[in-house]
Amino acid sequence: MSKNRIQLMLCGGTGCHSTGSKKFEKALQQELEAKGLAEEIKIVETGCNGFCAVGPVMLVQPEGIFYQKLKVEDVPYLVEEHFLKGRPVKKFFFVEQKNKATIPHMNDIPFFSNQVYRAMRNKGVIDPEVIDEYIAREGYFGAAKALNEMTPEQVVEQIKISQLRGRGGAGFPTGMKWAFAAASPGEEKYVLCNADEGDPGAFMDRSILESDPHAVLEGMIIAARAINARQGYIYCRTEYQLAIRRLDIAIRQAKEYGLLGENILGSGFSFNIDIYQGAGAFVCGEETALMRSIEGKRGMPRPRPPFPAHKGLWDKPTILNNVETLANIPQIIIKGGAWYASIGTEKSKGTKVFALSGDVNNIGLVEVPMGLPIRKLIYDIGGGIPGGKKFKAVQLGGPSGGCIPEHKLDTPIDYEEITKVGAIMGSGGAIVMDENTCMVDMARFFMDFIQDESCGKCTPCREGTRRMLELLEKICHGEGQDGDIQSLEALAEVIGQSALCGLGQTAANPVLSTLRFFREEYETHIKEKVCPAKRCVALLKFEVNPEMCKKCGLCFKACPSEAIAWKKKEVAVIDKSKCVKCMSCFDKCKFDAIF
Amino acid sequence: MNKPNIIVINGQEYLFTPGETILTVARRNNVDIPTLCHMKNATPTGACRMCVVEVQGARSLMAACTVPAGPNMVVRTESELIAKARRMIIELMLTSGNHEDCLVCPATGDCRLQELAYKYQIKAGRFPKTKSRYDLEAVNPFIIRNFSKCLACGRCVQACNEVQVNTAIDFGYRGARTKIITKGDRTLKDSDCVFCGECIQVCPVGALIPKDAYKKARICDTKSVRSTCTYCGVGCQVNLHVKNNEVQHITGRGDAAPNFGSLCVKGRFGFDFIAAKERLKTPLIKENGAFREASWDEAIGLVAERLSAIKAKHGADSLGVLTSARISNEENYVVQKFARAVLKTNNVDHCARL
């Protein structure tokens, strides 16, 4: 490897790809060559940096300068100023929302400085397509230790000591899962990686696979050692093409280096990994459905017991771990379970990765220590709510989860504590909602999702969620009646009690949780036919309140169908015959004058 | 690990064999747990959730048909919560599709949903009636698929895939759009279906019915007569459902060897010959180009006479005997004995070899 004066860690995650990092990289490379800098400055395309909201992003090393929102046309200026004259360009620095201060160094930006990296320790630091860079960061040291210095029992013991719990959402103790599978009789066993991330607003697994695929492979090798498996599969949704490509490269490289395949590191232990691409059914993230899908059957959950640790893939003992869980494993083996358990709460140890999205300033991927109050996640790391709006709730755990309102924001990130307030830890999707969000509409959205994705096998989920969706749609359309809330609750109870799989049993959670904290919103919809957040189109009149209207004309400019009449210093008037109810005027009006 | 194999159901202790489900133990001891999708001879799927029970320590209700009995497991089969769940499940089934026309449904009286709705006294009404997304399919000679009555319980899928092993149907689509489909969602006649009708027999409601069901008496209005299928030597045990001395339907007898309920397309659907007008009831002898009725003695006498004459004139090997699968092994044996010992020829063959 040649020595470089500067390394430019350019984010190559899906988020930055979509904001133009590839084009930027090409232009930057050309400019560096033109200026004769290509020898001393190297561009490294890393995996997801995490700060997706301000992409494309780039970290200048070794200075640690963080650039955001880079554009192709800025390339000559950037190269001239920073890389020739040595003057970092303020224009691309991160700007704090609160006091508009610019922050040049990545480590000083609150979004990064409040995080603790374990599962994502290599994100933005290495080139995920070069195995040497992973190895340089203690990569495969854990696998080597597990294979050559530890017995399978010792491996399981360390995982147990670490108190690592399944990061897919349910939080089952990983060490216990491995111990069951290890004790299960049978020659043929399997290690599966669940990369079928399907929750709306979740992209943790994708980012980890894109930025550090070897960590997941290494985690699987260690798991295979623990239960004595010979074959592993990564079940990855087919939409994650970049992740799959990088996994493919990683598997090939690991095999070339003797780190995967026959006789790994001369230990006599053999283990192979194949990728299985899921066709996009949400339910295939459920373990028994996932296994059926790998078997080539329709992805449908089957009753448990028998549990996969006894009868899993092809009826053989199987362990299934989530991407994030597996990414934590190598470090636990290298540093010991006690090191991992040194942070966190009593029952939730280590860190958790969250995909922050929705109405929050710093949308992106973050890893925080367990026990951190959710408020800090949203305000310190997430930078609060944009546009000076008020926070309303954060939805954790996607369609199986629940929302956490303002007065519960000091709940620590902890499996049990989050469950107590009616949400779940989930796989890490955190959708922040501001005051303009209608909670009934939000519940309707998730119910629509669940009804669409229900496998259709058991009656409560197939028919029950359909009825719940009908009721929610009715309420959002202003046709709600007395008793609808009771019907929702009755359905929710039966679905939760009697559905076949975890997805069904938790399907009603978004409704139950919004009913718990925002019941009055449901009642206002039903009794007054009013949507307090002004989101339910059917409940809006599309009229201008002359008293509130400041005659600014923003609504007039925003209307795509020329339905609004407005002249300077006059109140706007909406012509209902032309209005297409697109909500553009609502979104633009700063004075709440349209109702 | 020498825990005694005892499970407590409703306060009573019962012995069980490891691997048995709660439902099996309960049924053996006459504890009633209602089921709908559960079916003998197939892996329990736990789909309909009618059989939910309370298991002490479990987070939610458990399906008795799938959960194995465990040592010291404490189970309740009736409680307020269980009743609530079962009643809601029945209500959900009743409102999914068209279950309001029992008066004109061929399955009436032989309908599990009807029984359950009656038992729990459930009326549809809280939820709006929903039309089926899929049209009735009747483009084959044997089976009508009425999707507006389908509960997606999956019994037909189990019957097709695990009992008959034809793998012609499976679940398709998702959510409330769930439909039992053939490969590529084609009609049955363009699929791998062999029309054995196993699916009709296991359908708990009127979603799968014989093509001519509307012209025949309902099963509940017929008298069941045990018989043996006449089509081949297997000797499947059947129930003839008879009304007005006419067979209306044939179903397999679930409790008897060799078929334990299964039948083939001929055995199940091919019985119109019984009452066919063209059916021969006496032997016919052809004279001067026309048939006339004759007695068995006369007919057999004529056959014997002609066989003897041919044998005398052209030799024994000018004769041959062809037997049929519709008679039993013993009868086939007698026929070849007749060929070899009486006719003195080895020219013996059987339709199954052709």
Interface residues (C-beta under 8 A of the other chain):
Chain A: A281 V283 R298 M300 R302 P303 P305 I450 Q451 D452 E453 S454 C455 G456 K457 C458 T459 P460 R462 E463 G464 T465 R466 R467 E470 S487 A490 L491 E493 V494 G496 Q497 S498 A499 L500 Q505
Chain B: P44 T45 G46 A47 C48 R49 V52 S60 L61 A63 T66 V67 P68 L81 K84 A85 M88 I89 L92 M93 T95 S96 R126 F127 P128 T130 L151 A152 G154 D170 F171 Y173 R174 G175 A176 R177 T178
